Amino acid sequence: MATLEQKIAQKEDELARLKAQSRKLENGQKIIIGGMMLSIARRDDRFAEMVLDNIKREIDKISDLNRLEPVMIELQALVDKAREDENRPM
């Protein structure tokens, strides 16, 4: 028969596994949503501009901004091209 301390340890282990499982699910959801948003932004320059604005407003950690720099450059190029196209005489 397990002691009370052993039962507590088992429940704590079970809780830790469930928390890890929950984090894994949440991280997967974030990856999927992020990929979807990038896919839309690459097709829609107005959405790309909104994503860029949100990145600049919401993300302040330098390491995160460094990781996002290539995407930010890509999206900014799409926005800039769309603006050039709008200003080009017909």
N, CA, C and O atoms as a MOPAC input file, in Angstrom:
PM7 MOZYME 1SCF
protein

 N      0.84400 1    -1.17900 1     0.00000 1
 C      0.00000 1     0.00000 1     0.00000 1
 C      0.89300 1     1.24700 1     0.00000 1
 O      1.86100 1     1.33100 1     0.75500 1
 N      0.55400 1     2.19300 1    -0.84500 1
 C      1.33900 1     3.41700 1    -0.96500 1
 C      1.08400 1     4.33400 1     0.22800 1
 O     -0.03000 1     4.44900 1     0.73800 1
 N      2.15000 1     4.96700 1     0.63700 1
 C      1.99600 1     5.91800 1     1.73600 1
 C      1.35500 1     7.19600 1     1.20600 1
 O      1.25400 1     7.40700 1    -0.00300 1
 N      0.93600 1     8.02000 1     2.11200 1
 C      0.33200 1     9.29300 1     1.73100 1
 C      1.31600 1    10.13200 1     0.92100 1
 O      0.92400 1    10.76900 1    -0.05700 1
 N      2.57900 1    10.13900 1     1.31200 1
 C      3.60500 1    10.90200 1     0.58800 1
 C      3.78900 1    10.36400 1    -0.83600 1
 O      3.98300 1    11.13500 1    -1.77600 1
 N      3.72700 1     9.03200 1    -0.98600 1
 C      3.85700 1     8.43100 1    -2.31200 1
 C      2.66600 1     8.79600 1    -3.19600 1
 O      2.83000 1     9.07200 1    -4.38400 1
 N      1.48500 1     8.79600 1    -2.61900 1
 C      0.28300 1     9.18200 1    -3.37200 1
 C      0.37200 1    10.64100 1    -3.81600 1
 O      0.00100 1    10.97900 1    -4.94000 1
 N      0.86500 1    11.49900 1    -2.92500 1
 C      1.03400 1    12.91400 1    -3.28100 1
 C      2.03800 1    13.05900 1    -4.41600 1
 O      1.80800 1    13.81700 1    -5.35900 1
 N      3.15000 1    12.33300 1    -4.33000 1
 C      4.17600 1    12.39500 1    -5.37300 1
 C      3.61900 1    11.92000 1    -6.71300 1
 O      3.91400 1    12.50800 1    -7.75300 1
 N      2.80900 1    10.85200 1    -6.68900 1
 C      2.20300 1    10.34100 1    -7.91900 1
 C      1.26200 1    11.38200 1    -8.54000 1
 O      1.26500 1    11.58900 1    -9.75300 1
 N      0.47000 1    12.02100 1    -7.70200 1
 C     -0.46600 1    13.03600 1    -8.20100 1
 C      0.28800 1    14.25700 1    -8.74400 1
 O     -0.11800 1    14.84600 1    -9.74500 1
 N      1.37900 1    14.62900 1    -8.08200 1
 C      2.19000 1    15.75100 1    -8.56400 1
 C      2.81600 1    15.41900 1    -9.91400 1
 O      2.88400 1    16.27200 1   -10.79900 1
 N      3.27500 1    14.17400 1   -10.07000 1
 C      3.82600 1    13.74200 1   -11.35800 1
 C      2.75900 1    13.78500 1   -12.44800 1
 O      3.01400 1    14.23400 1   -13.56500 1
 N      1.56100 1    13.31300 1   -12.10800 1
 C      0.45800 1    13.32300 1   -13.06200 1
 C      0.09800 1    14.75800 1   -13.45800 1
 O     -0.14200 1    15.04400 1   -14.63100 1
 N      0.06100 1    15.64900 1   -12.47600 1
 C     -0.22900 1    17.05100 1   -12.74900 1
 C      0.83600 1    17.67000 1   -13.65100 1
 O      0.51100 1    18.41300 1   -14.57800 1
 N      2.09700 1    17.36900 1   -13.38400 1
 C      3.19000 1    17.89300 1   -14.21000 1
 C      3.05000 1    17.39900 1   -15.65500 1
 O      3.26400 1    18.16900 1   -16.59100 1
 N      2.69200 1    16.12500 1   -15.84400 1
 C      2.49600 1    15.59200 1   -17.20100 1
 C      1.34100 1    16.29000 1   -17.90000 1
 O      1.43900 1    16.62200 1   -19.08200 1
 N      0.25100 1    16.51400 1   -17.18300 1
 C     -0.90100 1    17.19400 1   -17.78000 1
 C     -0.56800 1    18.63700 1   -18.15400 1
 O     -0.99700 1    19.12400 1   -19.20000 1
 N      0.19500 1    19.31800 1   -17.30100 1
 C      0.60200 1    20.69200 1   -17.61700 1
 C      1.49600 1    20.72700 1   -18.85100 1
 O      1.35800 1    21.61400 1   -19.69300 1
 N      2.41200 1    19.76500 1   -18.96200 1
 C      3.28600 1    19.68800 1   -20.13400 1
 C      2.47100 1    19.41000 1   -21.39200 1
 O      2.73200 1    19.98700 1   -22.44700 1
 N      1.49600 1    18.53700 1   -21.27700 1
 C      0.61900 1    18.22100 1   -22.40300 1
 C     -0.16900 1    19.45800 1   -22.83200 1
 O     -0.34500 1    19.70100 1   -24.02600 1
 N     -0.63500 1    20.22500 1   -21.87900 1
 C     -1.37500 1    21.44900 1   -22.17000 1
 C     -0.49300 1    22.47600 1   -22.87000 1
 O     -0.91800 1    23.10500 1   -23.83900 1
 N      0.74300 1    22.64800 1   -22.37700 1
 C      1.68300 1    23.58700 1   -23.01700 1
 C      1.99500 1    23.16600 1   -24.44400 1
 O      2.07900 1    24.00500 1   -25.34100 1
 N      2.16800 1    21.85700 1   -24.65300 1
 C      2.45500 1    21.35000 1   -25.99600 1
 C      1.30200 1    21.66600 1   -26.94800 1
 O      1.52600 1    22.09200 1   -28.08100 1
 N      0.07400 1    21.45700 1   -26.48700 1
 C     -1.10600 1    21.76200 1   -27.30200 1
 C     -1.16200 1    23.25600 1   -27.61700 1
 O     -1.38500 1    23.64100 1   -28.76500 1
 N     -0.96100 1    24.09900 1   -26.59800 1
 C     -1.02300 1    25.54200 1   -26.79700 1
 C      0.06700 1    26.01800 1   -27.75700 1
 O     -0.19500 1    26.85500 1   -28.62100 1
 N      1.28100 1    25.49400 1   -27.61400 1
 C      2.36900 1    25.88200 1   -28.51800 1
 C      2.05800 1    25.47500 1   -29.94800 1
 O      2.33000 1    26.23400 1   -30.87800 1
 N      1.49200 1    24.29000 1   -30.13900 1
 C      1.11100 1    23.85400 1   -31.47900 1
 C      0.05400 1    24.77100 1   -32.08700 1
 O      0.10800 1    25.09500 1   -33.27300 1
 N     -0.90100 1    25.18400 1   -31.26600 1
 C     -1.93600 1    26.09900 1   -31.75200 1
 C     -1.32900 1    27.43700 1   -32.16800 1
 O     -1.70500 1    28.00100 1   -33.19600 1
 N     -0.40100 1    27.93600 1   -31.37600 1
 C      0.25300 1    29.20500 1   -31.70700 1
 C      1.01400 1    29.10700 1   -33.01900 1
 O      0.98700 1    30.03500 1   -33.82700 1
 N      1.69200 1    27.98900 1   -33.23300 1
 C      2.45800 1    27.79700 1   -34.46700 1
 C      1.52300 1    27.77600 1   -35.66800 1
 O      1.80500 1    28.40300 1   -36.68900 1
 N      0.42000 1    27.06300 1   -35.55100 1
 C     -0.52900 1    26.97300 1   -36.66500 1
 C     -1.13600 1    28.34000 1   -36.97200 1
 O     -1.22000 1    28.73200 1   -38.13600 1
 N     -1.55700 1    29.06600 1   -35.94000 1
 C     -2.15300 1    30.38600 1   -36.15200 1
 C     -1.11800 1    31.35400 1   -36.72500 1
 O     -1.43100 1    32.14200 1   -37.61800 1
 N      0.10200 1    31.29700 1   -36.21900 1
 C      1.15700 1    32.16000 1   -36.75300 1
 C      1.42400 1    31.87500 1   -38.22400 1
 O      1.58300 1    32.79800 1   -39.02300 1
 N      1.47100 1    30.60700 1   -38.57600 1
 C      1.67400 1    30.23800 1   -39.98000 1
 C      0.53400 1    30.71700 1   -40.86200 1
 O      0.75500 1    31.19200 1   -41.97600 1
 N     -0.68600 1    30.58800 1   -40.35900 1
 C     -1.85000 1    31.05500 1   -41.10600 1
 C     -1.77100 1    32.57200 1   -41.32900 1
 O     -2.02400 1    33.06500 1   -42.42800 1
 N     -1.41700 1    33.29600 1   -40.26400 1
 C     -1.35100 1    34.75100 1   -40.38800 1
 C     -0.26600 1    35.17800 1   -41.37200 1
 O     -0.47000 1    36.11200 1   -42.14600 1
 N      0.88000 1    34.50600 1   -41.35100 1
 C      1.93200 1    34.82900 1   -42.31500 1
 C      1.48100 1    34.52700 1   -43.74000 1
 O      1.76800 1    35.28800 1   -44.66400 1
 N      0.78200 1    33.42400 1   -43.91100 1
 C      0.29000 1    33.06400 1   -45.23600 1
 C     -0.66000 1    34.13700 1   -45.76500 1
 O     -0.57100 1    34.52700 1   -46.92900 1
 N     -1.55800 1    34.61000 1   -44.92100 1
 C     -2.48600 1    35.67100 1   -45.32900 1
 C     -1.73000 1    36.96100 1   -45.61600 1
 O     -1.99900 1    37.63300 1   -46.61100 1
 N     -0.78100 1    37.31000 1   -44.74200 1
 C     -0.02300 1    38.55500 1   -44.90600 1
 C      0.78200 1    38.54800 1   -46.20400 1
 O      0.97100 1    39.59700 1   -46.82000 1
 N      1.25000 1    37.39400 1   -46.61900 1
 C      2.02600 1    37.30800 1   -47.86700 1
 C      1.15100 1    37.50100 1   -49.09800 1
 O      1.66100 1    37.78400 1   -50.18200 1
 N     -0.15900 1    37.35200 1   -48.94000 1
 C     -1.08700 1    37.54600 1   -50.05800 1
 C     -1.82700 1    38.87300 1   -50.00400 1
 O     -2.37800 1    39.31800 1   -51.01000 1
 N     -1.84500 1    39.50400 1   -48.84200 1
 C     -2.65500 1    40.70700 1   -48.64100 1
 C     -1.79300 1    41.78400 1   -47.99500 1
 O     -1.48300 1    41.71100 1   -46.80600 1
 N     -1.41100 1    42.77800 1   -48.78000 1
 C     -0.48700 1    43.79700 1   -48.27900 1
 C     -1.07200 1    44.60500 1   -47.12100 1
 O     -0.32900 1    45.04700 1   -46.24500 1
 N     -2.39100 1    44.80500 1   -47.10500 1
 C     -3.00400 1    45.52900 1   -45.97300 1
 C     -2.89800 1    44.71300 1   -44.68700 1
 O     -2.64400 1    45.25600 1   -43.61200 1
 N     -3.09600 1    43.40800 1   -44.81400 1
 C     -2.94700 1    42.53700 1   -43.64300 1
 C     -1.48200 1    42.49000 1   -43.21200 1
 O     -1.17900 1    42.45400 1   -42.01900 1
 N     -0.57300 1    42.49000 1   -44.19500 1
 C      0.86000 1    42.51000 1   -43.88500 1
 C      1.21300 1    43.74900 1   -43.07200 1
 O      1.98500 1    43.67700 1   -42.11600 1
 N      0.64800 1    44.87200 1   -43.45500 1
 C      0.90000 1    46.11400 1   -42.72200 1
 C      0.34300 1    46.02800 1   -41.29500 1
 O      0.97600 1    46.49500 1   -40.34900 1
 N     -0.83400 1    45.43400 1   -41.14900 1
 C     -1.40200 1    45.26900 1   -39.80300 1
 C     -0.52600 1    44.35300 1   -38.94400 1
 O     -0.31800 1    44.62100 1   -37.76100 1
 N     -0.02100 1    43.28400 1   -39.53600 1
 C      0.85100 1    42.36900 1   -38.78800 1
 C      2.11500 1    43.09800 1   -38.36300 1
 O      2.54400 1    42.98000 1   -37.21600 1
 N      2.71500 1    43.85400 1   -39.28100 1
 C      3.91800 1    44.62800 1   -38.94400 1
 C      3.64800 1    45.62100 1   -37.81600 1
 O      4.44000 1    45.73200 1   -36.88000 1
 N      2.55000 1    46.32800 1   -37.90500 1
 C      2.19700 1    47.29100 1   -36.86000 1
 C      2.04200 1    46.59300 1   -35.50600 1
 O      2.49100 1    47.10500 1   -34.48100 1
 N      1.40900 1    45.43400 1   -35.51400 1
 C      1.22400 1    44.69100 1   -34.26700 1
 C      2.54900 1    44.17900 1   -33.71200 1
 O      2.77100 1    44.20200 1   -32.50100 1
 N      3.41800 1    43.72200 1   -34.58800 1
 C      4.74200 1    43.26900 1   -34.13200 1
 C      5.46400 1    44.42900 1   -33.45400 1
 O      6.01500 1    44.27100 1   -32.36500 1
 N      5.46000 1    45.58100 1   -34.09500 1
 C      6.17300 1    46.74100 1   -33.55300 1
 C      5.56900 1    47.21800 1   -32.23800 1
 O      6.28500 1    47.70400 1   -31.36100 1
 N      4.26100 1    47.08100 1   -32.10100 1
 C      3.58700 1    47.54400 1   -30.90200 1
 C      3.67100 1    46.53900 1   -29.75300 1
 O      3.81800 1    46.93800 1   -28.59800 1
 N      3.58100 1    45.26100 1   -30.04900 1
 C      3.41800 1    44.24500 1   -29.02000 1
 C      4.70700 1    43.53800 1   -28.59500 1
 O      4.79700 1    43.04100 1   -27.47200 1
 N      5.68500 1    43.49200 1   -29.46800 1
 C      6.89300 1    42.71800 1   -29.16000 1
 C      8.02500 1    43.67200 1   -28.82300 1
 O      8.41500 1    44.51200 1   -29.63500 1
 N      8.54200 1    43.52900 1   -27.61300 1
 C      9.61500 1    44.43000 1   -27.18800 1
 C     10.87900 1    43.69400 1   -26.78300 1
 O     11.88500 1    44.33200 1   -26.47600 1
 N     10.85400 1    42.39700 1   -26.77500 1
 C     12.02800 1    41.61600 1   -26.42300 1
 C     12.97100 1    41.56800 1   -27.63700 1
 O     12.58800 1    41.10800 1   -28.71300 1
 N     14.17800 1    42.03900 1   -27.45000 1
 C     15.13700 1    42.16100 1   -28.55000 1
 C     15.38000 1    40.81700 1   -29.23500 1
 O     15.44400 1    40.75300 1   -30.46200 1
 N     15.51300 1    39.75700 1   -28.46400 1
 C     15.77400 1    38.44400 1   -29.07600 1
 C     14.60300 1    38.00300 1   -29.95100 1
 O     14.81100 1    37.37500 1   -30.98800 1
 N     13.37400 1    38.32600 1   -29.54400 1
 C     12.20500 1    37.99000 1   -30.36800 1
 C     12.19300 1    38.81900 1   -31.64700 1
 O     11.91100 1    38.30300 1   -32.72800 1
 N     12.49800 1    40.09600 1   -31.51700 1
 C     12.54400 1    40.96100 1   -32.70400 1
 C     13.63100 1    40.50400 1   -33.66700 1
 O     13.43900 1    40.54500 1   -34.88300 1
 N     14.76400 1    40.07100 1   -33.14100 1
 C     15.84100 1    39.56600 1   -33.99600 1
 C     15.39300 1    38.31800 1   -34.75300 1
 O     15.72100 1    38.15300 1   -35.92800 1
 N     14.65700 1    37.45200 1   -34.09400 1
 C     14.15800 1    36.24300 1   -34.75600 1
 C     13.14400 1    36.57700 1   -35.83800 1
 O     13.04500 1    35.87600 1   -36.84500 1
 N     12.38900 1    37.65400 1   -35.62700 1
 C     11.35000 1    38.04300 1   -36.58100 1
 C     11.86000 1    38.95500 1   -37.69500 1
 O     11.13200 1    39.23100 1   -38.64800 1
 N     13.08200 1    39.41600 1   -37.58600 1
 C     13.60000 1    40.39600 1   -38.54500 1
 C     13.43700 1    39.97000 1   -40.00600 1
 O     12.98100 1    40.78100 1   -40.81200 1
 N     13.78800 1    38.73000 1   -40.38700 1
 C     13.60800 1    38.35900 1   -41.80800 1
 C     12.15000 1    38.44700 1   -42.26400 1
 O     11.87500 1    38.86700 1   -43.38900 1
 N     11.23300 1    38.05900 1   -41.41000 1
 C      9.81000 1    38.13200 1   -41.76000 1
 C      9.37700 1    39.58900 1   -41.86100 1
 O      8.62900 1    39.95900 1   -42.76600 1
 N      9.84900 1    40.41000 1   -40.93200 1
 C      9.49100 1    41.82600 1   -40.95900 1
 C     10.00300 1    42.48700 1   -42.23500 1
 O      9.30800 1    43.30800 1   -42.83500 1
 N     11.20100 1    42.13500 1   -42.64400 1
 C     11.76200 1    42.69000 1   -43.88500 1
 C     10.92000 1    42.24900 1   -45.08200 1
 O     10.60800 1    43.05200 1   -45.96200 1
 N     10.55800 1    40.97300 1   -45.10400 1
 C      9.72800 1    40.45500 1   -46.19800 1
 C      8.37600 1    41.16500 1   -46.26000 1
 O      7.94400 1    41.58300 1   -47.33400 1
 N      7.71400 1    41.30200 1   -45.12300 1
 C      6.40600 1    41.94500 1   -45.11100 1
 C      6.50600 1    43.42700 1   -45.45400 1
 O      5.64400 1    43.96500 1   -46.15000 1
 N      7.55600 1    44.08900 1   -44.96700 1
 C      7.73400 1    45.50900 1   -45.29000 1
 C      7.93900 1    45.69800 1   -46.78700 1
 O      7.44700 1    46.67000 1   -47.36000 1
 N      8.65400 1    44.78800 1   -47.42000 1
 C      8.85100 1    44.86200 1   -48.86900 1
 C      7.51800 1    44.72700 1   -49.60100 1
 O      7.28400 1    45.41400 1   -50.59600 1
 N      6.64800 1    43.85000 1   -49.11900 1
 C      5.32100 1    43.70800 1   -49.74100 1
 C      4.50800 1    44.98500 1   -49.59600 1
 O      3.84900 1    45.42200 1   -50.54000 1
 N      4.55700 1    45.58100 1   -48.40900 1
 C      3.81900 1    46.82100 1   -48.15400 1
 C      4.37400 1    47.93800 1   -49.03300 1
 O      3.61200 1    48.68800 1   -49.64200 1
 N      5.69700 1    48.04700 1   -49.10000 1
 C      6.32800 1    49.09600 1   -49.91300 1
 C      5.97100 1    48.93700 1   -51.38700 1
 O      5.68100 1    49.92600 1   -52.06000 1
 N      5.98800 1    47.71000 1   -51.89400 1
 C      5.64400 1    47.46800 1   -53.29300 1
 C      4.19300 1    47.85000 1   -53.56500 1
 O      3.89300 1    48.43500 1   -54.60600 1
 N      3.30600 1    47.52900 1   -52.65700 1
 C      1.88800 1    47.87400 1   -52.83200 1
 C      1.71600 1    49.38800 1   -52.87400 1
 O      0.92600 1    49.90500 1   -53.66300 1
 N      2.44800 1    50.09100 1   -52.03300 1
 C      2.35700 1    51.56300 1   -52.03100 1
 C      2.89600 1    52.14100 1   -53.33200 1
 O      2.32700 1    53.08700 1   -53.87700 1
 N      3.98800 1    51.57800 1   -53.82900 1
 C      4.53700 1    52.03400 1   -55.10900 1
 C      3.52300 1    51.81300 1   -56.22600 1
 O      3.31000 1    52.68600 1   -57.06800 1
 N      2.90300 1    50.64400 1   -56.22300 1
 C      1.92000 1    50.32300 1   -57.24900 1
 C      0.72300 1    51.27500 1   -57.19300 1
 O      0.17900 1    51.65800 1   -58.23000 1
 N      0.31400 1    51.65600 1   -55.97600 1
 C     -0.80300 1    52.59700 1   -55.81500 1
 C     -0.45100 1    53.97100 1   -56.35900 1
 O     -1.31200 1    54.66300 1   -56.90200 1
 N      0.79700 1    54.36900 1   -56.21800 1
 C      1.22600 1    55.70500 1   -56.62300 1
 C      1.70200 1    55.76700 1   -58.06400 1
 O      2.01200 1    56.84700 1   -58.56800 1
 N      1.76500 1    54.63300 1   -58.72900 1
 C      2.23200 1    54.59100 1   -60.11500 1
 C      1.12600 1    55.09100 1   -61.02700 1
 O     -0.01300 1    54.63200 1   -60.93600 1
 N      1.45800 1    56.04300 1   -61.91800 1
 C      0.42800 1    56.53400 1   -62.84700 1
 C      0.02500 1    55.43700 1   -63.83200 1
 O      0.82800 1    54.58800 1   -64.22000 1
 N     -1.22000 1    55.48700 1   -64.21100 1
 C     -1.74200 1    54.46600 1   -65.14300 1
 C     -1.56000 1    54.91000 1   -66.50800 1
 O     -1.93000 1    54.19900 1   -67.44300 1

